Amino acid sequence: MPPILELNHKQHVALTPRLQQSVRLLQLSSLEFERELRQALDTNPFLEIDEPSTEDAEPAADADTAFHPAYEAEATAAAQATAQSPPDVADAASAGSLDEHADPHADEPVGEFANDWSTRAGARHNGDADDVDPGTWAHSQPTMHEQLHSLLNVYPLNDRDRVAAQIIIEALDDDGYLRDPLTELTEVCEAEPPLTEDELRVALRLVQTLDKPGVGARSLSECLSLELQALPEDTPGRALALEIAEHHLERLARREHAELQKQTGCTADALRVACTLVRRLDPKPGEAYVHPADNYVVPDVIVRQVKHQWLVAINPAVLPRARIHRLYAEMFAQATGTNASPLGQQLQEARWLLRNAEQRFTTIQRVAECIVAHQKAFFDYGEIALKPLVLREVADELGLHESTVSRASSNKYMATPRGIFEFRHFFPRKLATETGGRCSAAAVRALIKELIAQEDARDPLSDVSLAKLLAQEGMIVARRTVAKYRNLMKVPPAQLRQR
């Protein structure tokens, strides 16, 4: 058959570049958004940082008042005189409610966001002064292997012994243990003549004495023994603890105290002192050299109680202080360039960024206000008063899509008088009660924690007992659910809590 040309019409939904940017900015955390804005400021000539002068600097409370109109009504009279609330933003804050057929001038930033945004990055000193010494802030923590190599350089060793010790150091794992047999390590170095197992054993003894006791051990028993040997000889229970670490660790782990007392021939008091000493030892000495990276949490909103009402304000530290560079924008308008030119596209992208950033913070604040309204009992009475809440309830109340609420609550944090919590913390799972009502899983965990805190240390509550006590309170929770919540709170089982 000959080829035939057909023309078909169909409709489909496509995400425009502006809508894609709005969705992407909404789901970023505060630190990621600050990094995104910093990159835009570095690459787009039509954006500049509006650094406030010292005379115009506002207190933190005034910044909160200026951002949130509801908070302005509750603030002090002095704050009301200086604060200016931004114009209302329609429900277009929802990523799904942006209308691409709206007024083409709607991309212009409005209100304070056109010229006055606050950011921690813009207000602080950038550290580029000539008198700044990088050595004052550059800091590096040595790893376990680097620390041992530096200590090994102090010892006057011949080349052969030094190589053997270096092989032992490099073979240590992250916990500080030597897992590889010495017979396999003899084949690592191509020395003439080859290193013997006795030479590596001598090097191992040297490595075990370089720094922290226990590093270089080949088993848990040897690790604990090395740590006990490093203690003063007059330490109470040291000799008995050393015997337990070398020969009876399995019985100690199973809490077979009667059998331990029979095997060692000691008294109950002496055994208790020795067991306490063993339990205080470090089974993973290599972890002492691990320095975790500092992970800072910057809250997106701040919740305060003003006149017996819980009010929400955007954290001024995360608001970017950026604006359109007026001089460059006017020069471009006077030139013959068009919006399709590269400079015209950059100007349009700058306007989109400011507008979408404004919508981002407006959506986050609306979601936070809805959460605070639903979970008011939590702020008044604590974790045990947390109610079940799902994203659909917030989305229906705000007139947003559920995915928009999910993005607005992901990786977002709320600073409250009770601490800093992630938005997702206020969406606990629903559990049934005996009366047909509902309670949150967070409230059940809080009640379990309270029951464990009040238990008798000599007769701790088992998971079955906890489930029965919860049933008396009207909460239907299975034993395995109690065990799961207990593990999430990092609470040991009853037999390990017994004293």
FISE-223261 format. One line per field, with one value per residue (C-alpha): x, y, z; residue number from 1; residue in three letters. Coordinates in steps of 0.02 Angstrom, whole numbers, plus 50000, padded with zeros to 5 digits. Each point is the difference from the previous one (the first is absolute). Layout:
N
x	(X,...)
y	(Y,...)
z	(Z,...)
resi	(NUM,...)
resn	(ALA,...)
! end
This chain:
499
x	(50000,50060,50046,49859,50016,49882,49976,49941,49958,50027,50022,50127,50073,50181,50108,50069,50175,49928,49887,50143,50105,49858,49978,50187,50024,49854,50074,50174,50058,50052,50185,49972,49894,50135,50128,49884,49976,50187,50033,49871,50079,50169,49941,49858,50055,49822,50000,50089,50005,49914,50114,49917,50094,50030,49882,49858,50026,49842,49988,49958,49826,49963,50057,49877,49862,50037,49983,49841,49842,49917,50151,50000,49827,50061,50170,50040,49953,50179,50013,49835,50067,50153,49940,49925,49912,50021,49851,49889,50051,49860,49987,50122,50127,49952,50112,49852,49900,50118,49913,50114,49871,49999,50061,50177,50051,49949,50179,50054,50039,49876,50005,50152,50063,50041,50137,50008,50040,50097,50132,50133,50123,49970,50010,50156,50179,50066,50173,50092,50097,50187,50036,49906,50116,49931,50089,49878,49853,50080,49993,50031,49979,50124,49934,50049,50129,50076,50011,50086,50122,50048,50029,50101,50122,50055,50073,50179,49972,50097,49922,49942,49910,49923,49929,49927,49915,49933,49925,49911,49932,49933,49915,49894,49815,49893,49965,50186,50007,50125,49888,50131,50108,50185,50040,49909,50087,50171,49961,49955,50176,50128,50148,50160,49999,49810,49926,49967,49848,50106,50055,49820,49951,50132,49940,49822,50050,50080,49844,49892,50100,50007,49841,49829,49998,49908,50052,50079,49905,49954,49843,49882,50079,50173,49932,49923,50154,50114,49890,50000,50189,50017,49907,50095,50034,49907,49837,49862,49950,50137,50071,49829,49941,50154,49962,49819,50054,50122,49897,49818,49933,49860,49935,50006,49900,49868,49998,50043,50059,49980,50107,50128,50012,50022,50134,50102,49974,49964,49867,49843,50061,50168,49914,49884,50149,50094,49849,49969,50182,49989,49840,50082,50134,49995,49970,50036,50152,50016,49839,50088,50094,49842,49944,49827,49962,49902,49823,49911,49812,49936,49814,49891,49866,49995,49850,49969,49862,49932,49851,49954,50004,50127,50062,50113,50131,50129,50175,50085,50166,49940,49917,50114,50036,50009,49929,50004,50151,49908,50145,50027,49813,49981,50150,49926,49831,50083,50099,49933,50006,49845,49934,50059,50181,50113,49995,49812,49986,50112,49893,49844,50083,50044,49818,49942,50120,49940,49818,50017,50102,49862,49872,50112,50004,49817,49953,50116,49923,49821,50039,50086,49852,49882,50109,50008,49811,49972,50135,49967,49986,50179,50068,49898,50026,50141,50029,49864,49868,50053,49850,49992,50017,50019,50055,49828,49919,50122,49985,49810,49999,50124,49931,50167,50048,50061,50166,50026,49975,50119,50135,49969,50021,50149,50168,49918,50023,49902,50078,49882,50016,50008,50144,50030,49891,49984,49832,49975,50007,49827,49924,49996,49913,49824,49967,49830,49940,49885,49860,50005,50098,50175,50169,50169,50149,50106,49885,50017,50189,49996,49891,50115,50148,49908,49954,50179,50064,49884,50034,50089,50183,50006,49845,49990,49846,50004,49922,49849,49977,50015,49869,49881,50027,49965,49841,49945,50018,49890,50141,49996,50183,50075,50155,50106,49945,50057,50167,50017,49964,50119,50138,49966,50025,50162,49937,50073,49886,49946,50138,50134,49917,50001,50119)
y	(50000,50176,50110,50106,50166,50027,50150,49962,50121,49954,50088,49959,50085,50056,50081,50166,50051,50120,49866,49877,50127,50034,49816,49974,50148,49946,49831,50067,50015,50170,49966,49932,50151,50118,49909,50012,50187,50026,49913,50111,50156,49946,49960,50123,50183,50063,49940,50085,49985,50137,50015,50104,50143,50003,50148,49908,49834,49937,49887,49819,50021,50145,49894,49866,50129,50077,49834,49933,50109,49895,50015,50188,50014,49913,50086,50146,50179,50044,49857,50049,50172,49938,49838,49994,49842,49936,49999,49849,49861,49899,49814,50002,49955,49823,49932,49927,50162,50105,50066,50018,50105,50138,50177,49995,50134,49885,49937,50164,49978,50089,50082,49984,49853,50117,50091,49934,49819,49945,49866,49945,49986,50178,50080,49914,50042,49898,49977,50067,50133,50006,49976,49835,49853,49837,49906,50073,49907,49855,49847,49819,49849,49859,49828,49849,49944,50175,50015,49832,50037,50166,49915,49864,50129,50041,49826,49968,49844,49923,49994,49820,50024,50163,49919,49858,50123,50101,49842,49964,50177,49997,49832,50067,50022,50148,49922,49986,49810,49897,49878,49930,49854,50037,49862,50097,50163,49922,49999,50184,50071,49947,50006,49903,49886,49995,50056,49860,49974,50030,50170,50050,49939,50113,50145,49965,50014,50168,50064,49947,50115,50152,50090,49948,49832,49867,50059,49856,49863,49844,49959,50077,49903,50066,50177,50001,49918,50134,50136,49916,49978,50187,50040,50026,49839,50063,50020,49908,49839,50013,49824,49916,50106,49948,49817,50024,50092,49863,49844,50037,50135,49889,49965,50185,50040,49872,50072,49831,50079,49843,49898,50140,50005,49811,49999,50144,49958,50181,50081,50080,50176,49973,49930,50150,50121,49903,49987,50186,50034,49891,50082,50172,49951,50054,49850,50107,50110,50053,50100,50125,50063,50026,50181,50012,50151,50139,49994,50161,50016,50173,50018,50068,50071,50059,49967,50120,50022,50177,50042,49816,49970,49900,50103,49948,50108,49960,49993,50161,49908,49896,50140,50053,50186,50018,50117,50045,50106,50159,50078,49846,49978,50182,49987,49845,50085,50147,49885,49921,49824,49891,49879,49857,50055,49917,50153,50008,49819,50032,50147,49893,49861,50124,50055,49821,49957,50141,49963,49812,50027,50112,49866,49870,50090,50044,49817,49942,50126,49952,49815,50040,50103,49858,49876,50112,50022,49810,49958,50140,49872,49944,50174,50014,49827,49913,49844,49898,50120,49982,49960,49894,50106,49958,50106,49989,50094,50144,50002,50007,50138,50109,49961,49930,49838,49862,49992,50186,49974,49853,50107,50144,49885,49899,50050,50149,50034,50097,50084,49990,50028,49810,49982,49990,49875,49949,50037,49813,49976,50077,49870,49846,49840,49967,49858,49935,50009,49887,50128,50017,50163,50028,50046,50033,49883,50141,50011,49812,50013,50144,49898,49848,50111,50069,49826,49940,50153,49960,49813,49910,49977,49832,49937,50091,49989,49877,50035,49896,50099,50163,49942,49957,50170,50086,49897,50063,50176,49951,49983,49838,49961,49829,49939,50004,50180,50044,49917,50098,50166,49957,49963,50164,50092,49900,49927,49828,49853,49962,49875,50128,50139,49897,50062)
z	(50000,49962,50151,50071,50093,50148,50115,50177,50141,50182,50165,50133,50153,49989,50132,49941,50056,50128,50073,50006,50095,50121,50039,50020,50117,50109,50041,50042,50180,50067,49974,49825,49957,50063,49893,49850,50025,50024,49835,49913,50075,49934,49823,49965,49977,50029,50181,50143,50188,50095,50151,50137,50079,50186,50020,49914,50087,50083,50152,49969,50072,49880,49855,50048,50019,49832,49913,50076,50004,50135,50112,49972,50077,50159,50017,50109,49958,49958,49879,49921,49966,49907,49919,49827,49952,49821,49886,50001,49886,49921,50000,49854,50133,49960,49865,49912,49998,49893,49845,49853,49906,50131,49976,49928,50125,50145,50004,50077,50186,50110,50170,50108,49900,49855,50095,50179,50038,50151,50000,50117,49857,49943,50172,50064,49960,49855,50075,49847,50096,49975,50185,50011,50031,49926,50139,50127,49925,49905,50113,49961,50113,49969,49967,50102,49873,49986,50189,50018,49859,50080,50168,49917,49929,50178,50027,49942,49895,49858,49828,50015,50167,49943,49843,50104,50118,49852,49926,50164,50010,49822,50032,50145,49966,50052,50171,50036,49983,49901,49907,49878,50059,50017,49877,49862,50044,49973,49814,49990,50007,49872,50118,49983,50094,50022,50164,50121,50110,50156,49935,49966,50174,50078,49891,50056,50182,49960,49910,50146,50115,49885,50051,50063,50092,49901,49827,49905,50091,49903,50099,50124,50142,49956,49981,50174,50073,49927,50074,50170,49997,49968,50161,50164,50095,50153,49903,50096,49911,49868,50022,50001,49852,49903,50032,49944,49842,49953,50039,50046,49882,49934,50174,50040,49843,50051,50178,50077,50161,50105,49879,49991,50189,50003,49864,50072,50183,50049,50106,49932,50042,49916,49846,49992,50005,49866,49884,50018,49955,49844,49941,50010,49874,49818,49884,49845,50037,49817,50010,50114,49846,49898,49998,49923,49893,50080,49933,50041,49999,49958,50041,49862,50115,50180,50112,50145,50125,50001,50109,50024,49811,49903,49853,49857,49916,49868,50073,49940,49990,49851,49902,49856,49986,49812,49871,49816,49954,49951,49904,49891,49974,49943,49886,49920,49978,49911,49886,49842,50071,50006,50128,49888,50016,50129,50113,49985,50053,50151,50052,49985,50100,50137,50011,50002,50141,50112,49965,50027,50157,50067,49963,50083,50167,49992,49973,50140,50119,49955,50028,50166,50059,49958,50094,50154,49995,49995,50128,50126,50140,49964,50032,50159,50077,49908,49898,50081,49931,49818,49890,49842,49842,49816,49853,49919,50146,49984,49810,50006,50129,49904,49828,49942,49919,50115,49908,50031,50187,49994,49919,50120,50151,49938,50078,50085,50186,50130,50151,50149,50188,50015,49877,49813,49908,49819,49921,49973,50188,50011,49882,50114,49951,50064,50122,50056,50179,50100,49997,49811,50001,49935,50070,49922,49999,50072,50151,50025,49995,50124,50117,49985,50042,50151,50062,49984,50093,50146,50008,50140,49951,50089,49908,49831,49890,49857,49830,50048,50161,49904,49875,50145,50081,49835,49982,50171,49930,49852,49872,49902,49963,49964,50090,49842,49972,50175,49964,49837,50085,50141,49876,49909,50164,50027,50163,50042,50043,50178,50038,49955,50101,50160,50133)
resi	(1,2,3,4,5,6,7,8,9,10,11,12,13,14,15,16,17,18,19,20,21,22,23,24,25,26,27,28,29,30,31,32,33,34,35,36,37,38,39,40,41,42,43,44,45,46,47,48,49,50,51,52,53,54,55,56,57,58,59,60,61,62,63,64,65,66,67,68,69,70,71,72,73,74,75,76,77,78,79,80,81,82,83,84,85,86,87,88,89,90,91,92,93,94,95,96,97,98,99,100,101,102,103,104,105,106,107,108,109,110,111,112,113,114,115,116,117,118,119,120,121,122,123,124,125,126,127,128,129,130,131,132,133,134,135,136,137,138,139,140,141,142,143,144,145,146,147,148,149,150,151,152,153,154,155,156,157,158,159,160,161,162,163,164,165,166,167,168,169,170,171,172,173,174,175,176,177,178,179,180,181,182,183,184,185,186,187,188,189,190,191,192,193,194,195,196,197,198,199,200,201,202,203,204,205,206,207,208,209,210,211,212,213,214,215,216,217,218,219,220,221,222,223,224,225,226,227,228,229,230,231,232,233,234,235,236,237,238,239,240,241,242,243,244,245,246,247,248,249,250,251,252,253,254,255,256,257,258,259,260,261,262,263,264,265,266,267,268,269,270,271,272,273,274,275,276,277,278,279,280,281,282,283,284,285,286,287,288,289,290,291,292,293,294,295,296,297,298,299,300,301,302,303,304,305,306,307,308,309,310,311,312,313,314,315,316,317,318,319,320,321,322,323,324,325,326,327,328,329,330,331,332,333,334,335,336,337,338,339,340,341,342,343,344,345,346,347,348,349,350,351,352,353,354,355,356,357,358,359,360,361,362,363,364,365,366,367,368,369,370,371,372,373,374,375,376,377,378,379,380,381,382,383,384,385,386,387,388,389,390,391,392,393,394,395,396,397,398,399,400,401,402,403,404,405,406,407,408,409,410,411,412,413,414,415,416,417,418,419,420,421,422,423,424,425,426,427,428,429,430,431,432,433,434,435,436,437,438,439,440,441,442,443,444,445,446,447,448,449,450,451,452,453,454,455,456,457,458,459,460,461,462,463,464,465,466,467,468,469,470,471,472,473,474,475,476,477,478,479,480,481,482,483,484,485,486,487,488,489,490,491,492,493,494,495,496,497,498,499)
resn	(MET,PRO,PRO,ILE,LEU,GLU,LEU,ASN,HIS,LYS,GLN,HIS,VAL,ALA,LEU,THR,PRO,ARG,LEU,GLN,GLN,SER,VAL,ARG,LEU,LEU,GLN,LEU,SER,SER,LEU,GLU,PHE,GLU,ARG,GLU,LEU,ARG,GLN,ALA,LEU,ASP,THR,ASN,PRO,PHE,LEU,GLU,ILE,ASP,GLU,PRO,SER,THR,GLU,ASP,ALA,GLU,PRO,ALA,ALA,ASP,ALA,ASP,THR,ALA,PHE,HIS,PRO,ALA,TYR,GLU,ALA,GLU,ALA,THR,ALA,ALA,ALA,GLN,ALA,THR,ALA,GLN,SER,PRO,PRO,ASP,VAL,ALA,ASP,ALA,ALA,SER,ALA,GLY,SER,LEU,ASP,GLU,HIS,ALA,ASP,PRO,HIS,ALA,ASP,GLU,PRO,VAL,GLY,GLU,PHE,ALA,ASN,ASP,TRP,SER,THR,ARG,ALA,GLY,ALA,ARG,HIS,ASN,GLY,ASP,ALA,ASP,ASP,VAL,ASP,PRO,GLY,THR,TRP,ALA,HIS,SER,GLN,PRO,THR,MET,HIS,GLU,GLN,LEU,HIS,SER,LEU,LEU,ASN,VAL,TYR,PRO,LEU,ASN,ASP,ARG,ASP,ARG,VAL,ALA,ALA,GLN,ILE,ILE,ILE,GLU,ALA,LEU,ASP,ASP,ASP,GLY,TYR,LEU,ARG,ASP,PRO,LEU,THR,GLU,LEU,THR,GLU,VAL,CYS,GLU,ALA,GLU,PRO,PRO,LEU,THR,GLU,ASP,GLU,LEU,ARG,VAL,ALA,LEU,ARG,LEU,VAL,GLN,THR,LEU,ASP,LYS,PRO,GLY,VAL,GLY,ALA,ARG,SER,LEU,SER,GLU,CYS,LEU,SER,LEU,GLU,LEU,GLN,ALA,LEU,PRO,GLU,ASP,THR,PRO,GLY,ARG,ALA,LEU,ALA,LEU,GLU,ILE,ALA,GLU,HIS,HIS,LEU,GLU,ARG,LEU,ALA,ARG,ARG,GLU,HIS,ALA,GLU,LEU,GLN,LYS,GLN,THR,GLY,CYS,THR,ALA,ASP,ALA,LEU,ARG,VAL,ALA,CYS,THR,LEU,VAL,ARG,ARG,LEU,ASP,PRO,LYS,PRO,GLY,GLU,ALA,TYR,VAL,HIS,PRO,ALA,ASP,ASN,TYR,VAL,VAL,PRO,ASP,VAL,ILE,VAL,ARG,GLN,VAL,LYS,HIS,GLN,TRP,LEU,VAL,ALA,ILE,ASN,PRO,ALA,VAL,LEU,PRO,ARG,ALA,ARG,ILE,HIS,ARG,LEU,TYR,ALA,GLU,MET,PHE,ALA,GLN,ALA,THR,GLY,THR,ASN,ALA,SER,PRO,LEU,GLY,GLN,GLN,LEU,GLN,GLU,ALA,ARG,TRP,LEU,LEU,ARG,ASN,ALA,GLU,GLN,ARG,PHE,THR,THR,ILE,GLN,ARG,VAL,ALA,GLU,CYS,ILE,VAL,ALA,HIS,GLN,LYS,ALA,PHE,PHE,ASP,TYR,GLY,GLU,ILE,ALA,LEU,LYS,PRO,LEU,VAL,LEU,ARG,GLU,VAL,ALA,ASP,GLU,LEU,GLY,LEU,HIS,GLU,SER,THR,VAL,SER,ARG,ALA,SER,SER,ASN,LYS,TYR,MET,ALA,THR,PRO,ARG,GLY,ILE,PHE,GLU,PHE,ARG,HIS,PHE,PHE,PRO,ARG,LYS,LEU,ALA,THR,GLU,THR,GLY,GLY,ARG,CYS,SER,ALA,ALA,ALA,VAL,ARG,ALA,LEU,ILE,LYS,GLU,LEU,ILE,ALA,GLN,GLU,ASP,ALA,ARG,ASP,PRO,LEU,SER,ASP,VAL,SER,LEU,ALA,LYS,LEU,LEU,ALA,GLN,GLU,GLY,MET,ILE,VAL,ALA,ARG,ARG,THR,VAL,ALA,LYS,TYR,ARG,ASN,LEU,MET,LYS,VAL,PRO,PRO,ALA,GLN,LEU,ARG,GLN,ARG)
! end
